[in-house]
Amino acid sequence: MHYQAESWGYYAPAAAAPPAVMRHSMAVDPLERVVRLASGSAVVIFSMSTCCMCHAVKRLFCGMGVNVTVYELDQDPRGRDIERTLMRLLGNSPPVPVVFIGGKLVGSMERVMASHINGTLVPLLKQAGALWL
């Protein structure tokens, strides 16, 4: 599992970047950030470090031998913006965990487990290049 707990490409401490770069990086739309982050790896999970369902979905993929990229929203200063964006994308589902496979939104824990049980999860993972067997 690959955790992304530090800079996600849009947040940098003020001392680390010139003001023009900071203005540009902070102006990026949260939806654009989600799309960019979600397409950065074969499997991406947006998570909260204290969420038991997030832990369960990470363990599911780990048990399958899938290397996932995890973004812990509660460990980033701009995580609330992404959480709100994910809530809009999911509608009535809980905001985390949210799984993207091959850059495409799979959904929350319910959707992932349903796909796993009905046999459609493994083909999705193979198609994204996250699983070879």
N, C-alpha and C positions, 0 to 999 in steps of 0.2 A: 504494500500500500504506500502510496506517495502522498504525503500531507503537504498542503500548501498553506502554511500558517503565517508566512511573512508577506511581503509585497505581492499583490496580485496584478501588478502592472498598471494600476491606476492610483495607488496610494504610495506616497513616499514622504518621509519626514521633510519638513521645510528646509532643513539644513542640507539635505542630500540633493536637492534639485533647484535649478534656477526658478524664479517666480513665473516665468512664461510657461515653463514645462508644468509646474504645479497647476496653473490655471487651466491648461489644456487637459491635463490628466484628470482633474476633478470635475471637468465639465462633461465627461463622457456619460452618456445615458446609461442608467443601471441595466436596462434591457440589452443594450449593446455589450456591456461587460459580461452579462450572463451568457450571451451567445458566444462571445469570444472565449471565455473560460471553458464553456461546455464543449467547444469544438477543439480544444487544445489537447485532448487525450481520448483514447478509445472509450473509456468509461470514466465519467466524472460524477462525483457525489457531492452535493451541497448538504452540509451537516451542521449539527451543534454538538460540541464535545460532551455535553451532559445528557444527550438524548438517547434513551435506551433503544428506540426504533432505529435510530441512525447507526448505533452500534450493531444491531442485528443485521441490517442490510449490508454493512461493511463486512461483517463476518460471513454472510452468504457468498459474496463475491470472492473473498479471500479463500473460503473453503472450496470454491470452484477452480481456484488457481488463476483468478483474474487479477491483474495489477490495475488498481483504480487510483485515480487522483482525487483526493478529498480536500474540499474547501470548508474549513470550520468557521462558520459565519460569526460565532461568538468570540473569535480570537482575532478579528480584524475590525479596525475602527469604522469601516464602511459596510460591515456585514449586514446591518439593519436595512440599508438601501436594497441590497440583493435579496434579503428575506422578503421585503415588501413586493419586489418584482416577482419573485417565485410564487408568492401568494396570489398575485394577479394571474399568473400563467396557469396555476392549478385550480383556481376557483374555490371550491369548498374543501379541498383536501388540506391536511396540515402542511405548513410551509417547509418542513424538513422531515425526513430526508427527501431529497429530490435527486433522481438519477437520470443522467443523459448517457446514451450509448450511441457512439458514432456521431456525436453532435446533435442527436435528436432526442427530444424530451420523451422519456419513458413514463415518468410520473413519480408518485410517492411509493411508500412501502407496499400499500395494497396492490398497486399496479404491477410492481416488480414481482411480488409473491404470486400473483395470479398468472403472470407470464411464465414464471418458473414452474408452477404446478401444471399449467396447460401445455408446456413444452415449447413455447415460443421464445423463451429467454436465450437458450443456447444458440439457436440460429442467429438471433440478433447479435450476440457476442461474437460469433464466428464471422459474420458479415462485417463487423466493425474492426476485426483483426485483434480482438481481445482474447480470443480462445481458439486454439488450434485443433483440439481433439473432438 
